[in-house]
Amino acid sequence: MAHRRPRRLKLLAAVLLLLVAAPALAQTPGDCGTIIIPPGLGIGPGADVTSFNPLFITSEYNAEASGLLFESLLWINRFHQIDWSRSIASSVTTPDAGKTYNVTMRPWLWSDGVPVTTKDVVYTFNLIKAYGTSYAGYGAGGMPGIIASLTASDATHFRVVLTHPVNPDWFILNGLSQLQPLPAHAWEKYNTDQIWQGQSSPAFFSVVDGPLLLGGFTVGVDAQFVPNPRYGGTPMHFQRFIMKFENAEGQELQAVESGDLDMSNLPFDLYDQASHLPGDSVVTLPPTYSWHELIPNLANPATAYFTDVRVRQAMADAIDQQQIINLAMHGHGLADYGPVPVSPDTFLSPAAKAGKFPVDYDPGKAKALLAAAGYMPGTDGIAQKKGSKISFTLEIPAGQPLRIEMAESMQQDLRAVGIEMKIRQVEFNKMLSEMVHEPTAWQAILVAENLSAYPSGEDLFITGGYLNNNGYTDKKMDALVAQSTNQPGMGGLYAYQDYASAQQPVIFLPNEQYSLLVRNGLHGVADFINPLGAWAPEKLYCTAGATP
């Protein structure tokens, strides 16, 4: 899960001044010195990092930090293809078309000089099995239960045999990619509880194989990194890299103005002014592979009406997504009515590519659906049945104008068809904790969902799925998700996404497209941020005389 935002005109003068005249200090050509950025670039104002362990990351911000420390077995680029230059694996083959996978690893070193080997992959897999549902990726790509055996023939070759043949594209992108090597020689002395307890301790992460080393971490303030001298990829063009935790848009922009940050998300309401300045540094990013969602709690007895698909469809039909894009996102967004993002359109069904969805903005249809479900307007205009009203509270991450504006727009739309929605701001990590651990503490939540490289939904919408936190269950959905993962080709994926669009297990909402305000002289930003959520810090570099 991840979250996002916009801001106030009173900051415009400071922002424009920054763009026109930033102070300059001499630098070695290409060397940026220290780079300071907030989490959440391209997805919204960042929350604090709470874990660096890839086994336990439950937010995009933790994933960004963890990805700086540990190299991926398979690096998936923005086109949903494997970038072998950034992958520890050098090849993957499936000799029997979907049940067996042979993987070759290229030479790679841990930061203490010990080689990365298949032993580390086997160690990771054993940890995943040991943690079970406490593992953050549990269920995605069928992991870990889909693997019948994982064996290493030597230090650079291992074989994965599944319990049954599956769609190879799905398993490679969503399942095999989870076998990220972890340092067996450094971690074997710890038990599983000690590893869990150490997930936010810099001392625990003294041995890594990614581009950076963790130099320090102050809760609620920042995480500091330095280049890993034994990193086997492209060298870094900086001496220090700092993730500074700024949890509100105003904080980020003021920090850029003062020189405390080198880039930040550019509020939508300032985009037109900033993007037309001569010599400015505005970088527009491709959309992240995600969508916003209003998650209705089907497991809370107080909101039992959400279990009726007609109520969920009515909510989707009542919400004017284009208005959200126009007002809250200032035109920088894409409407979304299903579980597969519209950009890139690689995995869209023919119906979705043609813009034909089971739901759309249609208030008249929404009222008819509520009536068909037995809900009629009361004297106050709120739909009710047998004295029970459709009235709920939506929790949104605190301090985020975009989310506030989205919620207020939806509030008006829903009220127009007889649904009452109240809005409550909650600190992001607290909201996540409620969603996962307190099924009756919340009624509905607004967040954004960042998806796996192959958007099959096995962790989101199947009965008991790891990220299925709202109690959704449907036998046909379970069967269609299984079809999308078990059958080669995309026919199953098409059927799943069209059915999910009709079911609205969550209310699918638009995905915004962010631009960044970047200090003059800092380059490579567009390549630094992968729409699938990973960061590539080696892409950042500076010109001579750039601001440190």
DOLO-962315 format. One record per residue: y, z, x of N, C-alpha, C in turn. Coordinates in steps of 0.1 Angstrom, whole numbers, plus 2048, in hexadecimal, padded with zeros to 3 digits. Each point is the difference from the previous one (the first is absolute). Last residue first. Layout:
YZXYZXYZX/...
END
This chain:
8D67D78FA7F48078027FC8077F3/81B7D180480280E7FE7F3808802/8087D281B7FE8047F280280F7FF/8017E182880D8067FB7FE8057F1/7DE7DC80D80780880A80D8057FA/7D87F97DE8087F880980880880A/7D080F7E780E8007FF8067F680A/7CF80A7E08077FF80E80F7FF7FE/7CB8067E480F8048018047FE80E/7D27FA7F28097F57FC80F803802/7DB8208078027F780B8097F47FD/7F18217DF80C8038088037F780C/7E87FD7CF7FD7FA80D80C80380A/7E98157CE80C7FD8097FA7FB80D/7EC8017C97FF80380E80D7FD808/7F77F67D080480E8037FF80480E/7FC7D47E77F48087FD80280F804/8207DD80B8008037F17F58097FB/8158038327F57F87F98018037F2/82480482A7FB8067F47F77F67F9/8147F58297FD80E8027F98057F4/8157D58027F28008057FA80E802/82E7FA7F37F77FA7F57F2800804/82080F8207FE80A7F47F77FA7F6/8137F082D7F28017FD7FC8087F4/82E80A81D7F97F47FB7F18037FD/83581680C7F28047FE7FA7F47F8/82E7FF8097F980080D7F28047FF/8238127DB8017F48087F980180D/7EF81C7D680B8008098007F3808/7EE8027CE7FB80280D80C7FF80A/7EF8057C980C8008087FC80380E/7E07E97D980380B80980E7FE806/7E57F17D08067FB80C80380D808/7DA7F67D680A8078078067F880C/7E77FB7CD8007FA80E80C805807/7DE8137D480D7FC8067FF7FA80D/7DF8037D380180480E80D7FA806/7F080F7CA8047F780A7FF80580E/7DE8127DB80E7FE8008047F880C/7D38137DE8047F980C80F7FC7FF/7E18287EC80A7F67FB8067FA80C/7CD8127FE80E8058038097F57FA/7D97F77F37FB80E80480C808805/7FC7D27E780C8088047FB80E803/7E97D77ED7FD80E7FE80B809804/8027D08067FF8037F17FE80F7FE/8017F082C80D7FD7FA8008047F1/7D780281780980C80380E7FE7FB/7E17DC7FC7FD80B7F780880C803/8067DB81C8047FD7F27FD80B7F6/7F180482D80F8027FF8057FC7F2/7D17FC80A80480E80180F8017FD/7EE7D58047FC8067F380480F800/8077E88288087FA7F57FD8077F3/7E680A82580D8068028097FB7F5/7D57EE80280080D7FC80D807800/7FC7D58127FE8007F180080E7FA/8047EF83080A8087F97FF8007F1/7DA7FC82C80A7F97F98098097F8/7CF8128098097F880980A7F77F7/7EB82F7EF7FE7F27FF8097F8809/8018317FB7F27FC8037FE7F1801/82A8177F47FC80480D7F27FB804/8137F77D580A7FB80A7FC80480E/7E68107DB7FF7F28028097FA80B/80482D7F47F47FE8077FD7F1802/82480C7E580380380E7F47FE808/7FA7FA7D38087F580680480380E/7E88217E77F87F58038087F4806/8178277F37F780380B7F77F4803/81C7FD7DB80880080C7F780280C/7ED8047D68027F28038087FF80D/7F982B7EF7F37FA8058027F2804/8258288017FC7F57F77F47F8806/82882C8087F27FC8017FD7F57F6/82A8228197FC7F47F97F17FD802/81D8268117F58027F77FC7F37F9/8238098238048037F37F58007F5/7FF7F783280480E7FD8048037F2/7E77DD8238018007F180380E7FC/7F67F282D80E8007FC8027FE7F1/7D480281180780A80880F8017FC/7DB7F17DB8067FB80D80980A807/7E78037D47FE80980B8057FB80D/7F97DB7DE7FE80E7FC7FE80980C/81D7D58097F28027FB7FF80F7FC/8297EC8127FE8007F27F18027FC/81480282F80A8037F77FC8027F1/7E67F382980480E80180A8047F6/7EE7D48017F58097FF80480E802/81A7D480080280B7F77F580A7FF/80D7D38197F58017F680080C7F7/81C7E48268058087F57F68027F5/8037F98377F97F97F68018087F3/8168128238027F28047F97F77F5/8108307EF7F87FB80B8027F1802/82981B7EA7F27FC7FE7F97FD80D/82A8217EA7FD7F680B7F17FD800/8238157D97F37FF8057FF7F580B/8288237E97FC7F28037F2801807/8178217D97FF7FE80E7FE7F1802/8088277D68047F380580080080F/7E581D7D680780080D8047F2803/7EF8257D58017F280580880180D/7EF8287ED7FE7F77F48017F2804/7F283281A80A7F57FF7FB7F77F4/7E782780F80E80580380A7F57FE/7CE7FF7FC8078037F380F805803/7E17F38247FF7F67F68078037F3/80280E8348038077F48007F67F4/7F77F382F7F980C7FE8038087F3/8127D380D7F28008057F980D7FC/82E7F97F47F87F47FB7F1801804/8208208117FD8027F17F77F57FB/80F7FB82C7F780C7FF7FC8027F2/8227E08087F37FC8047F580A7FF/82C80D7F87FC7F77F57F27FB804/8168188217FB8097F57FB7F87F4/8137E98247F38058047FB80A7F5/82C7ED7F87F57F68007F2806804/82781A7E47FE7FD80E7F37F8802/8197FD7D17F78098077FF7FC80F/81D7F87CC7FF7FD80F7F880B807/8007EC7CA80180C8097FE7FC80F/8087EC7C98007FD80E80280D808/7ED7ED7CB8098088077FE7FE80F/7F47E37D17FD80380E80B808806/7EC7EC7CD8098098077FB80380E/7FA7D67DA7F980980A80A808807/8087DC7DE7FB80D7FA7F980980A/8187D58077F47FD7F87FA80D7FB/82780181A8037F57F67F47FD7F8/7FE81E8268068067F48027F67F5/7F17F08297F68077F98058077F3/81F7EB81E7F77F67FA7F58077F7/81E81B8198077FA7F57F67F67F9/7F081582680280A7F68077FA7F4/7FA7E68277F48017F880280A7F5/8237FD81E7FF7F37F97F48007F7/80782581C80A8007F57FF7F37F8/7E58048277FB8097F580A8007F4/80C7E78277F47FA7F97FC8097F4/82281181B8057F47F87F47FA7F9/7F682281E8078067F58047F47F6/7EC7F58287F68057F78078067F4/81C7F08227F87F57FB7F68057F5/81A8208198077F97F67F87F57F9/7F082D8187FE7F28028077F87F5/7F683280880A7FB8098007F1802/7D38187EF80E8058008097F980A/7D37ED7E580480680C80F803801/7E78007D08047F680A80380780D/7E68087CC80480680D8037F4809/7FF8057C87FD7F880C80680780C/7F08107CC80980280B7FB7F780C/7F97FB7C77FB80580D80B80180A/7EF7F37C980C8068087FA80680C/7F07EB7D17FE7FA80D80D804808/7EC81E7D78097F68047FC7FA80D/7E781A7D48017FF80E8087F4805/7F580B7D180980A80680180080F/7E67E07E87FA80D7FC80980B806/80F7D78157F47FF7F87FB80E7FD/8307E38137F780C7FF7F57FD7F7/8317EC81B7F37FD7FB7F780C800/8368027FC7F580180A7F37FD7F9/82C8037EA7FD7F38067F580080A/8108247E28087FF80D7FE7F3807/7E880B7D980E8017FC8097FE80C/7D17EB80980480C7F880F8007FC/7DC7D580C80C80880380280C7F7/7CE7EF80B80B7FB7F880D808804/7C97F481180D80780380C7FA7F8/7D07F080380280B7F680D808803/7EE7D78157F980C80680280C7F7/8157D77F67F27FE7FF7F880C805/82F8018047FC8017F27F17FE7FF/8127F982A80080E7FD7FC8037F1/8047D380F7F58078067FF80E7FD/8267E87F17F47FC7F97F3807805/8298048178008087F47F47FD7F8/8057E78277FE80E8038008087F4/80C7D37FC7F18018027FD80F803/82D7F57FD7FA7FF7F37F1802801/8197FF82880180D7F87FA7FF7F3/7F97E682E8007FC7F280080D7F8/7F97ED83580B8077F98007FB7F2/7D17FF81680D7FA80580B8087F8/7C57FA80780B8087FC80D7F9806/7D67EC8087FD8067F280C8087FB/8097D68227FA80E8007FE8057F2/80E7D281F7FA8037F37F980E801/8167E38248088097F97FC8047F2/7EA7E48238077F97F680A8097F8/7E48128218087F68078097F97F6/7E081D7EF80B8078068097F7807/7D87EF7EE8098047F680D807805/7DE7F381F8077F47FA8098047F5/7F78268237F77F87F78087F47FB/80B8198308038007F27F67F77F8/80480A8317F58067F88037FF7F1/8207EF8227F27FC8057F58047F6/8348028017F77FE7F47F27FC804/82582381A7FC7F27FE7F77FE7F5/8178167EC8047FA80D7F980780B/7FA80D7D28027F17FF8047F980D/7DE82D7F880E7FC8028027F17FF/7DA81B7E68017F880C80E7FB802/7F081A7DA7FD80880C8007F880D/8217F67D37F28028037FD80680D/82B7F27ED7F98047F47F1803803/8357F88187F28018027F98067F4/8327E88187F98077F57F1800802/8278018267F67F77FA7F98087F5/83380381F7F38057FB7F77F67FA/83480780C7F77FF80B7F28067FC/8298007E57FB7F28017F57FF80B/81582A7F680B7F68027FB7F3803/7E982A7F37FD7F980D80A7F6803/80481A7D87FC80A80A7FE7F980E/80D7E47DB80980B8017FC80A80B/7E77D77F880E7FC80080980C803/7D18067FB8037F880C80F7FE801/7F18147D97FE80A80B8047F880D/7FE7E67DA80C80980080080A80B/7DB7E47F980B7F980680D808800/7D98127EB7FF80080F80C7F8806/7F881B7D18067F380580180080F/7DF81B7DB80880180C8057F2804/7E28087DB80D8067FD8097FF80C/7D27F38018077F67F880F8057FE/7E181E8158037F48098087F67F9/7F28257E780A80480A8037F4809/7DF7F97E080D8017FA80B80580A/7D37FF80D8057F37FF80E8007FA/7EA8298028047FB80E8057F27FF/7EF8127D980C8078038057FB80E/7D87EF7F080B7FA7F980D808803/7D680F8118057F480880C7FA7F8/7F18348007FF7F47F78077F4807/80082B8137F27FB8017FF7F47F7/82881B8027FF7F680B7F27FA801/80B8257E38037F37FA7FF7F580A/7FC82F80A7F47F97FD8027F27FA/81B8278178047F17FF7F37F87FD/7FD82F80480E7FF7FA8047F27FE/7D780D8177FF8007F180E7FF7F9/7F27EA83080880C7FB7FF8007F1/7EE7DD81C7F880C80180780C7FB/8137D48047F67FF7F57F780D800/8327F18147F580A8027F78007F4/8217D88167FE8097F47F4809802/8237E38227F28057FF7FF80A7F4/8207D681280180C7F87F28047FD/8117E082A7F88037F580480D7F9/80D7D482780380D7FA7F68027F4/7F17E282A8088007F480380E7FC/7EF7DF82E80080C7F88067FD7F3/7FF7EE8327F57FD7F77FE80C7F7/8317F28147F38078047F57FC7F6/8287DD80A7FC80C7F87F4807806/8217E88227F77FB7F57FC80C7F8/82F8048187F18018037F87F97F5/8357FE8177F88007F47F17FF803/82E81181D7F37F98007F88027F3/83480481A7F98027F37F37F8801/82C80A81E7F28018037F88047F4/8337E680D7F980B7FB7F1800804/8277E08087FA80880A7F880C7FC/8217EE7DC7FD7F980D7FA80980A/7FA8087CA80980380C7FC7F880C/7EA8017D48097F680280A80380C/7DD81E7EF7FA7F48048097F4803/80E82C7EE7FB80180E7FB7F2805/80E8047D280C80280A7FB80080E/7DF7FC7DE8097F580080B80180A/7E18257F97FB7F580780A7F4801/80282E7EB8097FC80B7FB7F3807/7E88157DC80E7FE7FB80A7FD80B/7D18098088027F47F980E7FD7FC/7F381D82C8018027F28037F27F9/7E780582F80D7FD7FB8008017F0/7E18198298007F77F480F7FE7FB/7FC80B8337FD8077F47FE7F57F5/80780A83A7FF7F77F57FC8097F4/80C8148298027F28047FD7F67F5/8128368027F57F87FC8047F1805/81E8238087F48088027F47F87FC/8307F37FF7F87FC80B7F4808802/8228007DB80380980C7F87FD80C/7F97E77D880F7FF80380380980C/7D48017EF8037F380780E7FF804/7F48257E77FA80180D8027F3808/80D8027D38098088087FB80280E/7E47EA7E280C7F880380A808808/7D98177F27FD7F580980C7F8804/8048227DF7FE80680E7FD7F580A/8037F47D280D8048067FF80580E/7D97F77E78067F480580E803806/7D88248028097FA7F68077F5806/7E281B8197F97FF7F38097FB7F5/7F780083880B8007F77FB7FD7F2/7EC80B8347FD8017F280D8027F8/7F27E582F80880B7FB7FF8017F1/7E57EC82C8007FF7F280880C7FB/8007E683280180C7F88007FC7F1/7F67EF8368007FB7F37FF80C7F6/80B7F18387FD80A7F68017F97F2/8057E68277FA80C8077FC80B7F6/8017C77FC80880C7FE7F980B807/7EE7D47F780D7FD80580980C7FE/7C77F880580B8037F880D7FD807/7D07E580880880C80480B8027F6/7D17E87F280D7FC80580880D804/7CE80B7FE8077F57FA80D7FD807/7E08248097FB7F38058077F47FA/80D83680E7FE7F77F57FD7F2804/80B82981B7F37F98007FD7F77F4/82881B8057FF7F880C7F37F8801/81D8117D57F38038067FE7F780C/8308107E97F67F68027F4805807/81B8217E18037F980D7F67F6802/8168217D47F57F98078057FA80D/80B8277D58057F980C7F47FA807/8118147CC7F57FE8098047F780C/81D8237DB7FD7F38067F2801807/8148207DC80B7FA8097FC7F2805/7E481F7E580C7FE7F980B7F9807/7DC81681E7FE7FE7F280D7FF7F9/7F57F083180780B7FA7FF7FE7F1/7E87EC8308018007F280680D7FB/7F47DE83080580C7FA8017FE7F1/7ED7E081F80780980980580D7FA/7D97D77F98088097F980680A809/7F37CB80B7FB80E8018098097F8/7F57C87FC80980B8037F880D801/7EC7D47F680B7FD80980980C804/7CC8087F480A7F87FA80C7FE80A/7D881D8037FE7F380680A7F67FB/7F983A80A8017F57F67FE7F3807/8028398097F87F48048017F67F4/8168297FC8037FD80E7F97F4805/80581B7D38007F18028047FC80E/7FF82E7F07F37FB7FD7FF7F1803/8288188067F680380A7F37FA7FD/8247FE7E08017F680B7F680380B/7FA80C7CB80380680D8007F680B/7F47FC7D080E7FF80280480680E/7D27FF7F18057F37FC80F7FE802/7DD8268078097FA80B8077F37FC/7E08187E380C8098038097FA80A/7D87E97F68098007F480C809803/7DF8008218067F37FF80A7FF7F5/7E682680380A80080A8077F3801/7DC8047E280B8087FC80B80080A/7D77EA80A8087F97F680C8087FB/7F080B8327F97FE7F38097FA7F6/8027FA8378068067F47F67FE7F5/7FA7EE82B7FF80E8028068087F4/7FF7CF8047F38067FD7FF80F802/8277E18097FF8077F47F38077FD/80B7E482780B80B7FF7FE8087F4/7E37DB80A7FF80980B80A80B800/7FF7DE7DE7F58097FF80080A80B/8277E37E97FB80480D7F580B800/8097D77DB80680D8037FA80580D/8047CD7E47FA80980A80980D802/7FA7E47D280A80180B7FA80980B/7EF7E97D37F980680C80980080C/80B7EC7D580280F8017FA80680C/7FC7D17F380D80380780380F801/7DA7EE7E87FE80080E80D804808/8047FC7D07F680A8057FF80180F/81F7E17E880280D7FA7F680B806/8017D180F80E8047FF80180F7FC/7D47ED8038077FF80D80E8057FF/7E77FC7D87FB80B80980780080D/80B7DD7E180380E7FB7FC80B80A/7F37D380880F80280280480E7FC/7D27F47F980480380E80F802802/7E180B7D580B7F680380480280E/7D08137F880D8017F98097F4804/7C98178028097F680480D8017F7/7E582D80A7FD7F37F980B7F6804/7FD82A8167F58027F77FC7F47F7/8157FA8328048067F37F48027F7/80B7FE8387F77FA7F68038087F3/8177F68348018077F37F77F97F6/80680383A7FC7F97F480180A7F3/8167F98377F98087F67FD7F87F3/8127FE8397FA7F97F47FA80A7F6/81480B82C80A7F77FA7FA7F87F4/7E882181D80E8057FE8097F87F9/7CD7FA7F380680380D80E8057FE/7E47F97DC7F67FC80980580280F/80981A7CE8067F980C7F67FC80A/80380A7C67FA80280D8077F980B/7FF8117C980A7FB80A7F980480E/7F07FC7C77FE80480E80C7FA809/8017FF7D07F28058017FE80580E/82E7FA7E27FA7FD80D7F2807800/81E8057DB7FB7F28007F97FD80D/81882A7F67F37FF7FB7F97F2801/82D81480D7F77FD80A7F27FC7FB/8247E77F07FE80A80A7FF80E7FB/80A7D47EA7F28067FF7FD80B80A/82B7E97FB7F67F88087F28057FF/81E8247F18067F38037F67F8808/7F682E7F67FE7F67F58067F2802/81482981B7F38007FA7FF7F77F4/82380B8237FC7F27FC7F38007F8/81482981380A7F97F87FC7F37FA/7E082B8088047F580880A7F77F8/7E98257EE80C8048078057F5809/7D77FD7E780C7FD7F880C805806/7DB7FF8237FE7FB7F280D7FD7F9/7F481282F80B8047F77FF7FC7F2/7DF7F382180180F7FF80B8057F7/7FA7D18097F68057F880080F7FE/81F7EC81D8037FC7F27F58057F7/7F980782E80B8097FA8037FC7F2/7E27E58177FA80D7FD80A80A7FB/8107D680E7F87FE7F47F980D7FC/8187FF8298097FE7F47F88007F3/7E87FF82880680D7FE8098007F4/7EF7D780F7F58087F980580E7FD/81D7E58197FF7FB7F27F58077F8/80680A82E80B8057F88007FB7F2/7DF7F181E7FE80E7FE80B8067F7/8037D48127F98017F37FD80E7FC/8287FC8237F37F97FE7FA8027F2/82D8058267FD8017F27F37F87FE/80E8198307FF7F47F77FD8037F2/81D81F8227F27FF7FB7FF7F37F8/82A8128117F97F78097F27FE7FC/8238197E97FC80880B7F77F780A/8117F07D680C8038087FC80880C/7DC7DE7EC80780B7FA80C80480A/7EC7CD7FE80080D80680780B7F7/7E37CC80080C8077FB7FF80E806/7E67CB7FC80380C80880D8067FC/7E57E77D98067FC80D80380D808/7D97F77D880D8078048047FB80D/7DF7EE7D580280180E80E806803/7DA7FE7D480D801805800801810/7E27F17D07FF80280E80E800806/7E78087CE80C7FC8077FF80480E/7E17F87CE80180480E80C7FB807/7F97F67D27F980D80180280680E/8127D37F180580C7F87FA80D801/7F27D281480A7FE7F580380C7F7/7E57FD82A7F87FE7F480A8007F4/80F80482E7F67F68007F87FE7F3/8328108107F78057F67F57F57FF/82A8118267F77F67FA7F78077F5/82F8088227F88067F57F87F47FB/82180D82F7F97F77F77F88087F6/81D81581F8037F28057F97F67F7/8148367FB7F57F77FE8047F2805/8218207FF7F680480B7F37F77FF/8327EE7F07F48077FC7F780480C/82A7E57FE80380E7FE7F48087FC/7FD7D180880880580C80480F7FF/7EA7E77DD7F780580A80780580C/80B7FD7CB8077FC80D7F780680B/7F37F27CB7FE80980C8087FA80C/80F7F97CC7F77FB8097FF80A80C/81F7FF7D97F28057FD7F67FA808/8307FB8047F97F67F97F28037FC/81D81C81A8067FF7F37FA7F57F8/7E081782580E7FC8008057FE7F2/7D98208188027F77F580F7FC800/7DB81582580E8007FC8027F57F6/7D481E8118057F37FB80E8017FC/7EF8248167F57F88038037F27FC/82981F80C7F77FD7F57F47F8806/81F8288197FF7F17FE7F57FD7F6/82182D8067F27FB8018007F17FD/8298198027F88078097F27FA802/8227F17E18067FF80D7F780680B/7F58027D27FE7F38058077FE80E/8068287E67F38008067FD7F2807/8298067E880080880C7F27FF807/8067E97D78097FB80A7FF80780D/7E98117DB7FA7F58058087F980B/8128247E87F68058097F97F4806/81D7F57DF80880680C7F680580A/7F17F07D68037F580980780580C/7DE8207E780D7FA7FD8027F580A/7DA81C8028007FE7F280E7FA7FC/7DC80B82D80D7FB7FC8007FC7F1/7DB81181F8068097F680D7FA7FA/7E57EE8257F68037F68068077F4/8197F38287FD7F57F67F58037F6/8248228197F27FC8007FD7F57F6/8298198077FF7F48097F27FB801/82281D7DA7F37FF8078017F4809/82580E7E67F880D7FF7F37FF807/8367E97FB7F37FE8047F880D800/82B7F57E07FC80680C7F17FB803/81C7E07E27FD80E7FF7FB80480E/8237D57F37F38068057FF80F7FD/8187D47E680380B8097F4808803/7F67CD7F680880A7F980380C809/7E97D580A7F98067F480880B7F9/80C7E88297FB7F57F87F98057F3/8048238268087F48007F97F57F8/7F28308088027F97F38097F4801/8068298237F47FB7FA8047F77F4/8258038257FA8097F67F27FA7FC/8197FB8327FF7FA7F37FA80A7F6/8127F68377FF80B7F68007F97F2/7FA7F58398017FA7F37FD80C7F6/80F7FB8377FB8087F58027F97F3/8017E382980280E8037F98087F5/8007CF8068088067F580380F803/7F57CF81D7FD80E7FF8098077F6/8047D280E7F48017F97FC80F7FD/8217F88287FD7F67F67F28027F9/81B82A8117F87F68067FD7F57F6/82C81B7F77F28017FF7F97F6809/8348197F17F87F68087F28047FF/82080A7D77FE80580D7F77F7808/8228007D07F67FA80980080780D/8108067C880380380E7F47FA808/80F7E97D27F780B80480380280F/8177E57D680380580D7F780C803/7FC7E57D880A7F880780180580E/7E28167E17FC7F280380A7F8808/80A82D7F37F47FF8097FC7F2804/8218077DF80580380D7F57FF80B/7F47FC7D38077F480580680280E/7EC8267EA7F67F68038077F3806/81C8227F07F980480D7F67F6804/8157F97D780A7FF80B7F980380D/7E78077D78027F28058097FE80C/7F28287E47FB7FF80E8037F2806/80B80D7D38088088097FC7FE80E/7E87EE7DA80A7F780680880880A/7CC80D7F480E8017FB80A7F8808/7C67F77F980A80A80380F7FE7FC/7C07F57FE80E7FB80280B80B802/7BC7FF80280F8037FD80C7F77FF/7C181680980B7F680480E8047FD/7C380E80A80C8007F780C7FA806/7C480480080C7FF80780C8017F7/7C580680680C8007F880C800809/
END
